[in-house]
Amino acid sequence: MATKNKTSKHSPSATPKKHANKTAQKKSLAPYKLMLLVTVIPRSKADFFLDLLQTFEVNMQLELSAFGTATKVFGLFDSDREKQALFSVIREDNVPNALSALEEKFATLRGGKGIAFTVPFSSMVGVLAYQFLSNKQ
């Protein structure tokens, strides 16, 4: 005896209903996200890089002395061990331009080699502090 496979059709009530998005996308209270831009450069070029970063609407910068790990005995590397670490608060929309400007200066400025990277802010307390740091009033 041959049995026939029965295919059952789902009733419309058996299929899951598509739920409309009940809540519209929440409007962000902070229109611009902030990032911490960390730049490590030779100490002698610190003022130049501070001025360069200010052109990208950076309102707060922290400058700290640092020391590199390469020594003159390291061989081919003839590096300056005295470094400066710059911590700059920058809006996310200005980061690509700032990083490309830094990259260009690292490649062309004599004795201006360095590194730069960003870290996102996850939260901030205070509307006035946010407005100052984002250069938005």
N, CA, C and O atoms as a printed pandas DataFrame, in Angstrom:
     atom_number atom_name residue_name chain_id  residue_number  x_coord  y_coord  z_coord
0              1         N          MET        A               1    0.821   -1.167    0.000
1              2        CA          MET        A               1    0.000    0.000    0.000
2              3         C          MET        A               1    0.870    1.238    0.000
3              4         O          MET        A               1    1.780    1.418    0.810
4              5         N          ALA        A               2    0.552    2.024   -0.901
5              6        CA          ALA        A               2    1.291    3.278   -0.990
6              7         C          ALA        A               2    0.549    4.337   -0.213
7              8         O          ALA        A               2   -0.667    4.492   -0.330
8              9         N          THR        A               3    1.303    5.055    0.577
9             10        CA          THR        A               3    0.680    6.144    1.339
10            11         C          THR        A               3    1.064    7.453    0.697
11            12         O          THR        A               3    2.177    7.628    0.200
12            13         N          LYS        A               4    0.185    8.299    0.719
13            14        CA          LYS        A               4    0.393    9.602    0.122
14            15         C          LYS        A               4    0.747   10.600    1.219
15            16         O          LYS        A               4    0.084   10.667    2.254
16            17         N          ASN        A               5    1.812   11.382    0.974
17            18        CA          ASN        A               5    2.168   12.430    1.934
18            19         C          ASN        A               5    1.139   13.536    1.850
19            20         O          ASN        A               5    0.850   14.080    0.784
20            21         N          LYS        A               6    0.616   13.839    2.979
21            22        CA          LYS        A               6   -0.362   14.917    3.018
22            23         C          LYS        A               6    0.345   16.199    3.424
23            24         O          LYS        A               6    1.071   16.250    4.417
24            25         N          THR        A               7    0.117   17.192    2.654
25            26        CA          THR        A               7    0.665   18.496    3.021
26            27         C          THR        A               7   -0.473   19.341    3.540
27            28         O          THR        A               7   -1.528   19.462    2.917
28            29         N          SER        A               8   -0.233   19.912    4.683
29            30        CA          SER        A               8   -1.291   20.741    5.259
30            31         C          SER        A               8   -0.931   22.202    5.062
31            32         O          SER        A               8    0.220   22.619    5.192
32            33         N          LYS        A               9   -1.932   22.927    4.755
33            34        CA          LYS        A               9   -1.728   24.362    4.605
34            35         C          LYS        A               9   -1.931   25.019    5.954
35            36         O          LYS        A               9   -2.849   24.693    6.706
36            37         N          HIS        A              10   -1.030   25.968    6.236
37            38        CA          HIS        A              10   -1.182   26.706    7.498
38            39         C          HIS        A              10   -2.313   27.683    7.358
39            40         O          HIS        A              10   -2.474   28.349    6.336
40            41         N          SER        A              11   -3.078   27.750    8.391
41            42        CA          SER        A              11   -4.138   28.749    8.390
42            43         C          SER        A              11   -3.523   30.101    8.692
43            44         O          SER        A              11   -2.481   30.170    9.344
44            45         N          PRO        A              12   -4.130   31.156    8.243
45            46        CA          PRO        A              12   -3.571   32.491    8.505
46            47         C          PRO        A              12   -3.393   32.759    9.985
47            48         O          PRO        A              12   -2.500   33.517   10.363
48            49         N          SER        A              13   -4.194   32.177   10.812
49            50        CA          SER        A              13   -4.066   32.429   12.243
50            51         C          SER        A              13   -2.869   31.694   12.835
51            52         O          SER        A              13   -2.412   32.040   13.925
52            53         N          ALA        A              14   -2.355   30.688   12.134
53            54        CA          ALA        A              14   -1.228   29.933   12.656
54            55         C          ALA        A              14    0.106   30.607   12.364
55            56         O          ALA        A              14    1.092   30.349   13.055
56            57         N          THR        A              15    0.151   31.450   11.371
57            58        CA          THR        A              15    1.412   32.124   11.067
58            59         C          THR        A              15    1.622   33.282   12.031
59            60         O          THR        A              15    0.662   33.946   12.423
60            61         N          PRO        A              16    2.872   33.531   12.417
61            62        CA          PRO        A              16    3.124   34.640   13.346
62            63         C          PRO        A              16    2.827   35.971   12.677
63            64         O          PRO        A              16    3.147   36.191   11.509
64            65         N          LYS        A              17    2.223   36.830   13.431
65            66        CA          LYS        A              17    1.883   38.148   12.909
66            67         C          LYS        A              17    3.087   39.054   13.011
67            68         O          LYS        A              17    3.864   38.998   13.964
68            69         N          LYS        A              18    3.213   39.864   12.027
69            70        CA          LYS        A              18    4.293   40.855   12.070
70            71         C          LYS        A              18    3.834   42.015   12.926
71            72         O          LYS        A              18    2.783   42.613   12.697
72            73         N          HIS        A              19    4.647   42.311   13.912
73            74        CA          HIS        A              19    4.316   43.410   14.812
74            75         C          HIS        A              19    4.960   44.682   14.297
75            76         O          HIS        A              19    6.148   44.719   13.976
76            77         N          ALA        A              20    4.175   45.686   14.230
77            78        CA          ALA        A              20    4.710   46.990   13.832
78            79         C          ALA        A              20    5.569   47.520   14.963
79            80         O          ALA        A              20    5.315   47.257   16.138
80            81         N          ASN        A              21    6.558   48.248   14.594
81            82        CA          ASN        A              21    7.436   48.822   15.611
82            83         C          ASN        A              21    6.625   49.806   16.441
83            84         O          ASN        A              21    6.251   50.883   15.976
84            85         N          LYS        A              22    6.361   49.403   17.696
85            86        CA          LYS        A              22    5.490   50.218   18.550
86            87         C          LYS        A              22    6.149   51.515   18.966
87            88         O          LYS        A              22    5.502   52.555   19.084
88            89         N          THR        A              23    7.420   51.434   19.181
89            90        CA          THR        A              23    8.117   52.655   19.597
90            91         C          THR        A              23    8.995   53.125   18.453
91            92         O          THR        A              23    9.783   52.354   17.905
92            93         N          ALA        A              24    8.859   54.349   18.108
93            94        CA          ALA        A              24    9.706   54.907   17.052
94            95         C          ALA        A              24   11.125   54.977   17.582
95            96         O          ALA        A              24   11.359   54.968   18.791
96            97         N          GLN        A              25   12.048   55.045   16.672
97            98        CA          GLN        A              25   13.447   55.151   17.081
98            99         C          GLN        A              25   13.586   56.336   18.032
99           100         O          GLN        A              25   13.141   57.448   17.745
100          101         N          LYS        A              26   14.219   56.063   19.176
101          102        CA          LYS        A              26   14.419   57.140   20.141
102          103         C          LYS        A              26   15.378   58.158   19.562
103          104         O          LYS        A              26   16.427   57.809   19.020
104          105         N          LYS        A              27   15.009   59.407   19.684
105          106        CA          LYS        A              27   15.892   60.464   19.230
106          107         C          LYS        A              27   17.023   60.588   20.239
107          108         O          LYS        A              27   16.791   60.721   21.440
108          109         N          SER        A              28   18.216   60.543   19.747
109          110        CA          SER        A              28   19.381   60.604   20.616
110          111         C          SER        A              28   19.443   61.967   21.298
111          112         O          SER        A              28   19.275   63.006   20.660
112          113         N          LEU        A              29   19.684   61.941   22.589
113          114        CA          LEU        A              29   19.831   63.195   23.324
114          115         C          LEU        A              29   21.137   63.882   22.961
115          116         O          LEU        A              29   21.249   65.106   23.026
116          117         N          ALA        A              30   22.119   63.082   22.579
117          118        CA          ALA        A              30   23.411   63.622   22.186
118          119         C          ALA        A              30   23.560   63.454   20.674
119          120         O          ALA        A              30   23.816   62.346   20.202
120          121         N          PRO        A              31   23.403   64.529   19.912
121          122        CA          PRO        A              31   23.466   64.390   18.454
122          123         C          PRO        A              31   24.848   63.997   17.942
123          124         O          PRO        A              31   24.959   63.422   16.859
124          125         N          TYR        A              32   25.892   64.294   18.692
125          126        CA          TYR        A              32   27.243   63.933   18.291
126          127         C          TYR        A              32   27.854   63.039   19.359
127          128         O          TYR        A              32   27.857   63.390   20.539
128          129         N          LYS        A              33   28.366   61.897   18.954
129          130        CA          LYS        A              33   29.066   61.037   19.904
130          131         C          LYS        A              33   30.483   61.579   20.080
131          132         O          LYS        A              33   31.063   62.163   19.164
132          133         N          LEU        A              34   31.016   61.375   21.264
133          134        CA          LEU        A              34   32.358   61.862   21.573
134          135         C          LEU        A              34   33.342   60.708   21.610
135          136         O          LEU        A              34   32.993   59.580   21.955
136          137         N          MET        A              35   34.574   61.013   21.248
137          138        CA          MET        A              35   35.653   60.028   21.257
138          139         C          MET        A              35   36.845   60.628   21.995
139          140         O          MET        A              35   37.015   61.847   22.043
140          141         N          LEU        A              36   37.656   59.761   22.563
141          142        CA          LEU        A              36   38.920   60.179   23.153
142          143         C          LEU        A              36   40.007   59.839   22.151
143          144         O          LEU        A              36   40.236   58.669   21.842
144          145         N          LEU        A              37   40.669   60.857   21.649
145          146        CA          LEU        A              37   41.754   60.680   20.683
146          147         C          LEU        A              37   43.065   60.701   21.452
147          148         O          LEU        A              37   43.409   61.697   22.089
148          149         N          VAL        A              38   43.792   59.591   21.386
149          150        CA          VAL        A              38   45.083   59.479   22.068
150          151         C          VAL        A              38   46.171   59.580   21.006
151          152         O          VAL        A              38   46.174   58.826   20.033
152          153         N          THR        A              39   47.084   60.507   21.199
153          154        CA          THR        A              39   48.181   60.725   20.255
154          155         C          THR        A              39   49.490   60.697   21.036
155          156         O          THR        A              39   49.641   61.413   22.027
156          157         N          VAL        A              40   50.438   59.871   20.591
157          158        CA          VAL        A              40   51.758   59.797   21.225
158          159         C          VAL        A              40   52.763   60.292   20.192
159          160         O          VAL        A              40   52.885   59.730   19.103
160          161         N          ILE        A              41   53.478   61.353   20.554
161          162        CA          ILE        A              41   54.373   62.030   19.618
162          163         C          ILE        A              41   55.668   62.417   20.322
163          164         O          ILE        A              41   55.732   62.365   21.550
164          165         N          PRO        A              42   56.709   62.808   19.569
165          166        CA          PRO        A              42   57.926   63.309   20.216
166          167         C          PRO        A              42   57.623   64.593   20.992
167          168         O          PRO        A              42   56.835   65.428   20.548
168          169         N          ARG        A              43   58.247   64.731   22.132
169          170        CA          ARG        A              43   57.986   65.867   23.017
170          171         C          ARG        A              43   58.240   67.206   22.328
171          172         O          ARG        A              43   57.541   68.183   22.597
172          173         N          SER        A              44   59.219   67.258   21.456
173          174        CA          SER        A              44   59.559   68.528   20.799
174          175         C          SER        A              44   58.476   68.992   19.821
175          176         O          SER        A              44   58.459   70.164   19.446
176          177         N          LYS        A              45   57.578   68.108   19.404
177          178        CA          LYS        A              45   56.521   68.459   18.442
178          179         C          LYS        A              45   55.157   68.615   19.095
179          180         O          LYS        A              45   54.155   68.741   18.391
180          181         N          ALA        A              46   55.090   68.611   20.406
181          182        CA          ALA        A              46   53.808   68.622   21.115
182          183         C          ALA        A              46   52.982   69.863   20.802
183          184         O          ALA        A              46   51.788   69.750   20.526
184          185         N          ASP        A              47   53.589   71.036   20.841
185          186        CA          ASP        A              47   52.836   72.271   20.571
186          187         C          ASP        A              47   52.253   72.279   19.164
187          188         O          ASP        A              47   51.126   72.727   18.957
188          189         N          PHE        A              48   53.017   71.785   18.202
189          190        CA          PHE        A              48   52.523   71.724   16.828
190          191         C          PHE        A              48   51.273   70.854   16.738
191          192         O          PHE        A              48   50.286   71.249   16.117
192          193         N          PHE        A              49   51.309   69.660   17.359
193          194        CA          PHE        A              49   50.175   68.744   17.281
194          195         C          PHE        A              49   48.981   69.226   18.103
195          196         O          PHE        A              49   47.834   68.972   17.734
196          197         N          LEU        A              50   49.236   69.913   19.203
197          198        CA          LEU        A              50   48.131   70.503   19.967
198          199         C          LEU        A              50   47.376   71.522   19.129
199          200         O          LEU        A              50   46.146   71.539   19.110
200          201         N          ASP        A              51   48.129   72.372   18.433
201          202        CA          ASP        A              51   47.506   73.379   17.562
202          203         C          ASP        A              51   46.770   72.724   16.399
203          204         O          ASP        A              51   45.681   73.159   16.026
204          205         N          LEU        A              52   47.359   71.687   15.831
205          206        CA          LEU        A              52   46.722   70.981   14.714
206          207         C          LEU        A              52   45.384   70.380   15.141
207          208         O          LEU        A              52   44.397   70.486   14.413
208          209         N          LEU        A              53   45.348   69.761   16.297
209          210        CA          LEU        A              53   44.107   69.118   16.764
210          211         C          LEU        A              53   43.031   70.139   17.106
211          212         O          LEU        A              53   41.844   69.841   16.978
212          213         N          GLN        A              54   43.412   71.319   17.532
213          214        CA          GLN        A              54   42.413   72.344   17.843
214          215         C          GLN        A              54   41.639   72.789   16.606
215          216         O          GLN        A              54   40.528   73.303   16.732
216          217         N          THR        A              55   42.194   72.603   15.432
217          218        CA          THR        A              55   41.481   72.969   14.207
218          219         C          THR        A              55   40.311   72.032   13.929
219          220         O          THR        A              55   39.484   72.319   13.063
220          221         N          PHE        A              56   40.230   70.915   14.651
221          222        CA          PHE        A              56   39.137   69.950   14.487
222          223         C          PHE        A              56   38.127   70.044   15.628
223          224         O          PHE        A              56   37.539   69.040   16.030
224          225         N          GLU        A              57   37.932   71.259   16.147
225          226        CA          GLU        A              57   36.966   71.555   17.204
226          227         C          GLU        A              57   37.201   70.748   18.478
227          228         O          GLU        A              57   36.254   70.295   19.121
228          229         N          VAL        A              58   38.463   70.574   18.834
229          230        CA          VAL        A              58   38.822   69.910   20.080
230          231         C          VAL        A              58   38.874   70.974   21.162
231          232         O          VAL        A              58   39.717   71.870   21.110
232          233         N          ASN        A              59   37.982   70.886   22.143
233          234        CA          ASN        A              59   37.926   71.902   23.193
234          235         C          ASN        A              59   38.709   71.528   24.442
235          236         O          ASN        A              59   39.026   72.400   25.252
236          237         N          MET        A              60   39.025   70.257   24.612
237          238        CA          MET        A              60   39.761   69.855   25.802
238          239         C          MET        A              60   40.870   68.891   25.421
239          240         O          MET        A              60   40.638   67.891   24.742
240          241         N          GLN        A              61   42.077   69.206   25.868
241          242        CA          GLN        A              61   43.219   68.334   25.625
242          243         C          GLN        A              61   44.023   68.216   26.912
243          244         O          GLN        A              61   44.183   69.186   27.653
244          245         N          LEU        A              62   44.519   67.029   27.162
245          246        CA          LEU        A              62   45.384   66.768   28.308
246          247         C          LEU        A              62   46.726   66.313   27.751
247          248         O          LEU        A              62   46.799   65.405   26.923
248          249         N          GLU        A              63   47.770   66.954   28.219
249          250        CA          GLU        A              63   49.113   66.674   27.720
250          251         C          GLU        A              63   49.936   66.077   28.858
251          252         O          GLU        A              63   50.063   66.680   29.923
252          253         N          LEU        A              64   50.498   64.880   28.626
253          254        CA          LEU        A              64   51.280   64.196   29.654
254          255         C          LEU        A              64   52.629   63.770   29.102
255          256         O          LEU        A              64   52.738   63.397   27.933
256          257         N          SER        A              65   53.653   63.825   29.936
257          258        CA          SER        A              65   54.970   63.338   29.534
258          259         C          SER        A              65   54.963   61.816   29.522
259          260         O          SER        A              65   54.338   61.178   30.369
260          261         N          ALA        A              66   55.663   61.247   28.554
261          262        CA          ALA        A              66   55.749   59.794   28.435
262          263         C          ALA        A              66   57.153   59.442   27.970
263          264         O          ALA        A              66   57.902   60.310   27.520
264          265         N          PHE        A              67   57.502   58.182   28.078
265          266        CA          PHE        A              67   58.804   57.716   27.627
266          267         C          PHE        A              67   58.613   56.505   26.737
267          268         O          PHE        A              67   57.839   55.604   27.057
268          269         N          GLY        A              68   59.325   56.487   25.611
269          270        CA          GLY        A              68   59.279   55.350   24.700
270          271         C          GLY        A              68   60.119   54.208   25.233
271          272         O          GLY        A              68   60.872   54.375   26.193
272          273         N          THR        A              69   59.991   53.052   24.612
273          274        CA          THR        A              69   60.720   51.873   25.090
274          275         C          THR        A              69   61.972   51.590   24.283
275          276         O          THR        A              69   62.843   50.851   24.741
276          277         N          ALA        A              70   62.083   52.160   23.090
277          278        CA          ALA        A              70   63.265   51.909   22.261
278          279         C          ALA        A              70   64.441   52.716   22.783
279          280         O          ALA        A              70   64.303   53.895   23.110
280          281         N          THR        A              71   65.598   52.072   22.859
281          282        CA          THR        A              71   66.808   52.763   23.307
282          283         C          THR        A              71   67.766   52.897   22.128
283          284         O          THR        A              71   67.587   52.261   21.089
284          285         N          LYS        A              72   68.771   53.725   22.303
285          286        CA          LYS        A              72   69.758   53.904   21.239
286          287         C          LYS        A              72   70.536   52.616   20.983
287          288         O          LYS        A              72   71.067   52.426   19.888
288          289         N          VAL        A              73   70.610   51.734   21.970
289          290        CA          VAL        A              73   71.339   50.481   21.814
290          291         C          VAL        A              73   70.505   49.457   21.039
291          292         O          VAL        A              73   70.973   48.352   20.766
292          293         N          PHE        A              74   69.299   49.818   20.694
293          294        CA          PHE        A              74   68.371   48.882   20.073
294          295         C          PHE        A              74   68.738   48.561   18.627
295          296         O          PHE        A              74   68.096   47.716   18.003
296          297         N          GLY        A              75   69.737   49.209   18.097
297          298        CA          GLY        A              75   70.156   48.873   16.739
298          299         C          GLY        A              75   69.783   49.957   15.749
299          300         O          GLY        A              75   70.195   51.109   15.882
300          301         N          LEU        A              76   69.006   49.576   14.764
301          302        CA          LEU        A              76   68.660   50.486   13.668
302          303         C          LEU        A              76   67.777   51.645   14.111
303          304         O          LEU        A              76   67.763   52.699   13.476
304          305         N          PHE        A              77   67.059   51.454   15.174
305          306        CA          PHE        A              77   66.140   52.510   15.606
306          307         C          PHE        A              77   66.924   53.623   16.296
307          308         O          PHE        A              77   67.625   53.388   17.280
308          309         N          ASP        A              78   66.798   54.796   15.781
309          310        CA          ASP        A              78   67.412   55.960   16.414
310          311         C          ASP        A              78   66.263   56.863   16.848
311          312         O          ASP        A              78   65.954   57.859   16.194
312          313         N          SER        A              79   65.651   56.503   17.940
313          314        CA          SER        A              79   64.426   57.200   18.329
314          315         C          SER        A              79   64.639   58.073   19.555
315          316         O          SER        A              79   65.538   57.851   20.366
316          317         N          ASP        A              80   63.797   59.048   19.651
317          318        CA          ASP        A              80   63.768   59.930   20.805
318          319         C          ASP        A              80   62.905   59.249   21.859
319          320         O          ASP        A              80   61.729   58.983   21.610
320          321         N          ARG        A              81   63.457   58.966   23.011
321          322        CA          ARG        A              81   62.702   58.266   24.048
322          323         C          ARG        A              81   61.731   59.186   24.748
323          324         O          ARG        A              81   60.777   58.711   25.365
324          325         N          GLU        A              82   61.941   60.490   24.673
325          326        CA          GLU        A              82   61.049   61.418   25.350
326          327         C          GLU        A              82   59.837   61.690   24.474
327          328         O          GLU        A              82   59.944   62.287   23.403
328          329         N          LYS        A              83   58.695   61.244   24.948
329          330        CA          LYS        A              83   57.449   61.363   24.190
330          331         C          LYS        A              83   56.465   62.220   24.962
331          332         O          LYS        A              83   56.641   62.497   26.148
332          333         N          GLN        A              84   55.439   62.626   24.265
333          334        CA          GLN        A              84   54.339   63.368   24.865
334          335         C          GLN        A              84   53.062   62.633   24.477
335          336         O          GLN        A              84   52.872   62.295   23.308
336          337         N          ALA        A              85   52.203   62.389   25.428
337          338        CA          ALA        A              85   50.907   61.757   25.169
338          339         C          ALA        A              85   49.833   62.835   25.251
339          340         O          ALA        A              85   49.711   63.533   26.257
340          341         N          LEU        A              86   49.055   62.959   24.172
341          342        CA          LEU        A              86   47.971   63.932   24.121
342          343         C          LEU        A              86   46.644   63.179   24.176
343          344         O          LEU        A              86   46.413   62.256   23.395
344          345         N          PHE        A              87   45.787   63.575   25.092
345          346        CA          PHE        A              87   44.441   63.010   25.199
346          347         C          PHE        A              87   43.468   64.119   24.834
347          348         O          PHE        A              87   43.355   65.114   25.550
348          349         N          SER        A              88   42.774   63.948   23.731
349          350        CA          SER        A              88   41.888   64.986   23.202
350          351         C          SER        A              88   40.475   64.450   23.093
351          352         O          SER        A              88   40.269   63.327   22.631
352          353         N          VAL        A              89   39.503   65.237   23.511
353          354        CA          VAL        A              89   38.098   64.871   23.348
354          355         C          VAL        A              89   37.631   65.493   22.033
355          356         O          VAL        A              89   37.732   66.702   21.825
356          357         N          ILE        A              90   37.115   64.631   21.150
357          358        CA          ILE        A              90   36.757   65.064   19.807
358          359         C          ILE        A              90   35.425   64.438   19.415
359          360         O          ILE        A              90   35.103   63.323   19.826
360          361         N          ARG        A              91   34.658   65.169   18.614
361          362        CA          ARG        A              91   33.398   64.623   18.115
362          363         C          ARG        A              91   33.673   63.527   17.095
363          364         O          ARG        A              91   34.648   63.586   16.345
364          365         N          GLU        A              92   32.803   62.536   17.081
365          366        CA          GLU        A              92   32.980   61.386   16.194
366          367         C          GLU        A              92   33.004   61.797   14.714
367          368         O          GLU        A              92   33.726   61.191   13.923
368          369         N          ASP        A              93   32.235   62.803   14.337
369          370        CA          ASP        A              93   32.202   63.217   12.936
370          371         C          ASP        A              93   33.490   63.916   12.504
371          372         O          ASP        A              93   33.738   64.042   11.305
372          373         N          ASN        A              94   34.315   64.372   13.444
373          374        CA          ASN        A              94   35.591   65.011   13.110
374          375         C          ASN        A              94   36.771   64.046   13.142
375          376         O          ASN        A              94   37.875   64.403   12.730
376          377         N          VAL        A              95   36.546   62.821   13.629
377          378        CA          VAL        A              95   37.637   61.861   13.794
378          379         C          VAL        A              95   38.309   61.488   12.472
379          380         O          VAL        A              95   39.538   61.519   12.412
380          381         N          PRO        A              96   37.572   61.135   11.400
381          382        CA          PRO        A              96   38.269   60.740   10.170
382          383         C          PRO        A              96   39.200   61.829    9.625
383          384         O          PRO        A              96   40.317   61.534    9.202
384          385         N          ASN        A              97   38.746   63.075    9.635
385          386        CA          ASN        A              97   39.593   64.171    9.142
386          387         C          ASN        A              97   40.807   64.386   10.033
387          388         O          ASN        A              97   41.909   64.628    9.540
388          389         N          ALA        A              98   40.606   64.299   11.340
389          390        CA          ALA        A              98   41.723   64.493   12.271
390          391         C          ALA        A              98   42.755   63.374   12.118
391          392         O          ALA        A              98   43.957   63.637   12.097
392          393         N          LEU        A              99   42.291   62.135   12.012
393          394        CA          LEU        A              99   43.231   61.020   11.868
394          395         C          LEU        A              99   43.988   61.087   10.545
395          396         O          LEU        A              99   45.178   60.773   10.501
396          397         N          SER        A             100   43.322   61.489    9.476
397          398        CA          SER        A             100   44.040   61.584    8.197
398          399         C          SER        A             100   45.043   62.741    8.225
399          400         O          SER        A             100   46.118   62.629    7.637
400          401         N          ALA        A             101   44.713   63.847    8.896
401          402        CA          ALA        A             101   45.669   64.949    9.031
402          403         C          ALA        A             101   46.870   64.506    9.871
403          404         O          ALA        A             101   48.012   64.827    9.540
404          405         N          LEU        A             102   46.616   63.775   10.950
405          406        CA          LEU        A             102   47.719   63.270   11.773
406          407         C          LEU        A             102   48.591   62.300   10.974
407          408         O          LEU        A             102   49.819   62.365   11.038
408          409         N          GLU        A             103   47.959   61.410   10.229
409          410        CA          GLU        A             103   48.706   60.446    9.427
410          411         C          GLU        A             103   49.595   61.158    8.404
411          412         O          GLU        A             103   50.739   60.764    8.177
412          413         N          GLU        A             104   49.052   62.207    7.795
413          414        CA          GLU        A             104   49.821   62.967    6.807
414          415         C          GLU        A             104   51.007   63.663    7.481
415          416         O          GLU        A             104   52.103   63.694    6.921
416          417         N          LYS        A             105   50.798   64.220    8.672
417          418        CA          LYS        A             105   51.894   64.897    9.388
418          419         C          LYS        A             105   52.924   63.898    9.881
419          420         O          LYS        A             105   54.118   64.198    9.876
420          421         N          PHE        A             106   52.492   62.716   10.307
421          422        CA          PHE        A             106   53.438   61.685   10.741
422          423         C          PHE        A             106   54.359   61.287    9.582
423          424         O          PHE        A             106   55.535   60.993    9.793
424          425         N          ALA        A             107   53.822   61.279    8.364
425          426        CA          ALA        A             107   54.597   60.847    7.200
426          427         C          ALA        A             107   55.493   61.954    6.651
427          428         O          ALA        A             107   56.545   61.658    6.086
428          429         N          THR        A             108   55.105   63.219    6.802
429          430        CA          THR        A             108   55.852   64.296    6.145
430          431         C          THR        A             108   56.666   65.175    7.080
431          432         O          THR        A             108   57.640   65.788    6.643
432          433         N          LEU        A             109   56.301   65.256    8.337
433          434        CA          LEU        A             109   56.986   66.153    9.265
434          435         C          LEU        A             109   58.280   65.509    9.762
435          436         O          LEU        A             109   58.271   64.395   10.285
436          437         N          ARG        A             110   59.371   66.213    9.594
437          438        CA          ARG        A             110   60.665   65.679   10.026
438          439         C          ARG        A             110   60.682   65.551   11.554
439          440         O          ARG        A             110   60.437   66.523   12.269
440          441         N          GLY        A             111   60.970   64.359   12.037
441          442        CA          GLY        A             111   60.987   64.107   13.474
442          443         C          GLY        A             111   59.607   64.128   14.101
443          444         O          GLY        A             111   59.479   64.338   15.307
444          445         N          GLY        A             112   58.581   63.916   13.309
445          446        CA          GLY        A             112   57.211   63.992   13.812
446          447         C          GLY        A             112   56.471   62.671   13.777
447          448         O          GLY        A             112   55.246   62.654   13.651
448          449         N          LYS        A             113   57.183   61.573   13.886
449          450        CA          LYS        A             113   56.525   60.263   13.871
450          451         C          LYS        A             113   55.709   60.092   15.142
451          452         O          LYS        A             113   56.063   60.630   16.191
452          453         N          GLY        A             114   54.625   59.349   15.048
453          454        CA          GLY        A             114   53.810   59.113   16.224
454          455         C          GLY        A             114   52.734   58.090   15.962
455          456         O          GLY        A             114   52.678   57.489   14.889
456          457         N          ILE        A             115   51.890   57.896   16.939
457          458        CA          ILE        A             115   50.741   57.005   16.801
458          459         C          ILE        A             115   49.502   57.746   17.293
459          460         O          ILE        A             115   49.587   58.644   18.131
460          461         N          ALA        A             116   48.364   57.354   16.760
461          462        CA          ALA        A             116   47.105   57.955   17.182
462          463         C          ALA        A             116   46.008   56.908   17.079
463          464         O          ALA        A             116   45.984   56.113   16.139
464          465         N          PHE        A             117   45.103   56.909   18.047
465          466        CA          PHE        A             117   43.949   56.020   18.031
466          467         C          PHE        A             117   42.833   56.648   18.836
467          468         O          PHE        A             117   43.058   57.575   19.613
468          469         N          THR        A             118   41.612   56.131   18.644
469          470        CA          THR        A             118   40.459   56.679   19.356
470          471         C          THR        A             118   39.807   55.614   20.216
471          472         O          THR        A             118   39.892   54.416   19.943
472          473         N          VAL        A             119   39.153   56.091   21.267
473          474        CA          VAL        A             119   38.373   55.248   22.170
474          475         C          VAL        A             119   37.016   55.927   22.333
475          476         O          VAL        A             119   36.962   57.113   22.661
476          477         N          PRO        A             120   35.914   55.201   22.110
477          478        CA          PRO        A             120   34.600   55.850   22.218
478          479         C          PRO        A             120   34.196   56.102   23.667
479          480         O          PRO        A             120   34.537   55.326   24.559
480          481         N          PHE        A             121   33.469   57.187   23.892
481          482        CA          PHE        A             121   32.856   57.449   25.194
482          483         C          PHE        A             121   31.587   56.601   25.255
483          484         O          PHE        A             121   30.821   56.566   24.292
484          485         N          SER        A             122   31.364   55.932   26.357
485          486        CA          SER        A             122   30.122   55.162   26.478
486          487         C          SER        A             122   29.034   55.980   27.166
487          488         O          SER        A             122   27.847   55.741   26.944
488          489         N          SER        A             123   29.421   56.927   27.983
489          490        CA          SER        A             123   28.422   57.771   28.637
490          491         C          SER        A             123   29.097   59.026   29.182
491          492         O          SER        A             123   30.320   59.110   29.293
492          493         N          MET        A             124   28.257   59.989   29.512
493          494        CA          MET        A             124   28.761   61.239   30.065
494          495         C          MET        A             124   27.701   61.815   30.989
495          496         O          MET        A             124   26.505   61.693   30.722
496          497         N          VAL        A             125   28.128   62.430   32.053
497          498        CA          VAL        A             125   27.204   63.048   32.987
498          499         C          VAL        A             125   27.283   64.556   32.807
499          500         O          VAL        A             125   28.367   65.140   32.836
500          501         N          GLY        A             126   26.146   65.169   32.624
501          502        CA          GLY        A             126   26.086   66.622   32.555
502          503         C          GLY        A             126   25.911   67.161   31.154
503          504         O          GLY        A             126   26.753   66.948   30.282
504          505         N          VAL        A             127   24.820   67.856   30.949
505          506        CA          VAL        A             127   24.517   68.438   29.649
506          507         C          VAL        A             127   25.516   69.535   29.303
507          508         O          VAL        A             127   25.980   69.615   28.166
508          509         N          LEU        A             128   25.848   70.375   30.271
509          510        CA          LEU        A             128   26.786   71.466   30.005
510          511         C          LEU        A             128   28.178   70.947   29.654
511          512         O          LEU        A             128   28.850   71.495   28.780
512          513         N          ALA        A             129   28.605   69.885   30.342
513          514        CA          ALA        A             129   29.910   69.285   30.029
514          515         C          ALA        A             129   29.898   68.718   28.616
515          516         O          ALA        A             129   30.860   68.887   27.866
516          517         N          TYR        A             130   28.809   68.047   28.254
517          518        CA          TYR        A             130   28.695   67.505   26.897
518          519         C          TYR        A             130   28.714   68.637   25.861
519          520         O          TYR        A             130   29.409   68.538   24.850
520          521         N          GLN        A             131   27.961   69.699   26.105
521          522        CA          GLN        A             131   27.914   70.790   25.149
522          523         C          GLN        A             131   29.284   71.442   24.967
523          524         O          GLN        A             131   29.657   71.818   23.856
524          525         N          PHE        A             132   30.027   71.571   26.063
525          526        CA          PHE        A             132   31.362   72.150   25.956
526          527         C          PHE        A             132   32.281   71.244   25.163
527          528         O          PHE        A             132   32.981   71.708   24.263
528          529         N          LEU        A             133   32.291   69.957   25.483
529          530        CA          LEU        A             133   33.206   69.025   24.821
530          531         C          LEU        A             133   32.854   68.789   23.359
531          532         O          LEU        A             133   33.742   68.558   22.538
532          533         N          SER        A             134   31.576   68.845   23.028
533          534        CA          SER        A             134   31.170   68.599   21.636
534          535         C          SER        A             134   31.163   69.885   20.811
535          536         O          SER        A             134   30.909   69.850   19.607
536          537         N          ASN        A             135   31.439   71.011   21.453
537          538        CA          ASN        A             135   31.430   72.308   20.791
538          539         C          ASN        A             135   30.045   72.600   20.206
539          540         O          ASN        A             135   29.920   73.204   19.141
540          541         N          LYS        A             136   29.026   72.164   20.914
541          542        CA          LYS        A             136   27.630   72.338   20.485
542          543         C          LYS        A             136   26.895   73.061   21.590
543          544         O          LYS        A             136   26.919   72.632   22.743
544          545         N          GLN        A             137   26.234   74.171   21.241
545          546        CA          GLN        A             137   25.535   74.918   22.295
546          547         C          GLN        A             137   24.090   75.048   22.035
547          548         O          GLN        A             137   23.371   75.650   22.833
